[in-house]
Amino acid sequence: MRIDCLVIFFLLLCSCVAYAQTPPPVRQPSADRKDVAWQHHETLGVTLAMAKLHVNSRWRKLGYTLKHTIELDRREGRCIMLWIKDKEQVMVMLWKIDTDHTGCSWGKVKE
């Protein structure tokens, strides 16, 4: 009986940790805000390294290819990524807010 309770507790703990490490979905920039360079901003509840992996995975799923990554300040944790799909270019900026939070902004590059 005690082992069953420990197994249930362990499974519950693992699911809570997995949920806490899952950032919110990344949405494409909205098309109705053509006057704004950075069309979207959010705070992800994950480390900078996990945010980079999440952004990389998400934009690749949307059909974009990573052209450049520029590390602005490694100590401060800031980088810019340029994603390309056909003739469309999207710039994504990530920065470390604290240990478990990362800022994320992106927008379409204007010609």
Phi, psi and omega in degrees: 000315181294324179294321178299319179294321178294321178296315179297316178299315180297316179296319178296317179297317179297319180292325177294319179294317179297319179295320181293333181271358182267113180287162178294157181296145178269124180262151175291153176301144180285143184280345185275359181247064184286344182274353184249129180292308177269108187272347181210145178217138175204165175250125178263137181274048180220169177291166179299318180299317179291325178296319177299316179297317181295313180297316179302312181296316185294313182290327175295320178297330179279359176094010180271155177242135179284121180264315182218147167232125180244118176276111182283318181202101183296322181294321178274346178074060178232135177210158177234136178239142176247119181250140182232138174218113186056241179261000181272136178237135179235131177256130180242130178243132176238143175212147181281124176270307172208192186304318186246017180221136181230134175275146182218127174226148174205161179193163179283139178282126181277141180288000000 
